[in-house]
Amino acid sequence: MSEKIGILAIGHGSKLPFNNQVVTEIANMISEKHPEYIIKIGFVEHSEPTVEEALHSFAGTGVTKIAATPIFMASGVHLTEDIPGFLKLDPETNEGEIEFDGQKVKIVYAKPLGSDKLIAELIFKRAQEVI
């Protein structure tokens, strides 16, 4: 059986709709470029769907593994406590499991964006745009 991967894109959430729209647009870009993946979006606070609701929305999709991927620059309490709690991850392995339609689906947890050459290039591009 080949794996069918889901990506749970996790945003902070905001009462301001344009902030949430950025997360949605990023997820849509991933989906367009990689249609073989099932992409869902969840938010930590102030927005819907919540992380838990988004996780459960993978039911019926046939995914065999879910990569929970925060769209956050750096680690903080949401990434180290809140999201792992929502996903019921093992604190030792930062992995978990959920059952859909009688099948166990593994959940793996990605790191935040952090410092990366791609982000540095994007910041430089934004600076160039205003110079």
FENBELKA-V448203 format. One record per backbone hydrogen bond with DSSP energy under -1.0 kcal/mol. NH is the residue of the N-H (numbers start at 0). CO is the residue of the C=O. If there is no record, write none. Layout:
# FENBELKA-V448203
nh=NH co=CO
nh=NH co=CO
This chain:
# FENBELKA-V448203
nh=5 co=64
nh=6 co=37
nh=7 co=66
nh=8 co=39
nh=9 co=68
nh=10 co=41
nh=18 co=15
nh=19 co=15
nh=20 co=16
nh=21 co=17
nh=23 co=19
nh=24 co=20
nh=25 co=21
nh=26 co=22
nh=27 co=23
nh=28 co=24
nh=29 co=25
nh=30 co=26
nh=31 co=27
nh=32 co=28
nh=33 co=29
nh=36 co=33
nh=37 co=4
nh=39 co=6
nh=41 co=8
nh=42 co=48
nh=43 co=10
nh=44 co=11
nh=50 co=42
nh=53 co=49
nh=54 co=50
nh=55 co=51
nh=56 co=52
nh=57 co=54
nh=58 co=55
nh=60 co=57
nh=63 co=3
nh=64 co=3
nh=65 co=105
nh=66 co=5
nh=67 co=107
nh=68 co=7
nh=70 co=9
nh=71 co=69
nh=79 co=75
nh=80 co=76
nh=81 co=76
nh=82 co=77
nh=84 co=80
nh=85 co=81
nh=86 co=82
nh=88 co=83
nh=89 co=94
nh=93 co=89
nh=95 co=106
nh=97 co=104
nh=99 co=102
nh=102 co=99
nh=104 co=97
nh=105 co=63
nh=106 co=95
nh=107 co=65
nh=109 co=67
nh=112 co=71
nh=113 co=72
nh=119 co=115
nh=120 co=116
nh=121 co=117
nh=122 co=118
nh=123 co=119
nh=124 co=120
nh=125 co=121
nh=126 co=122
nh=127 co=123
nh=128 co=124
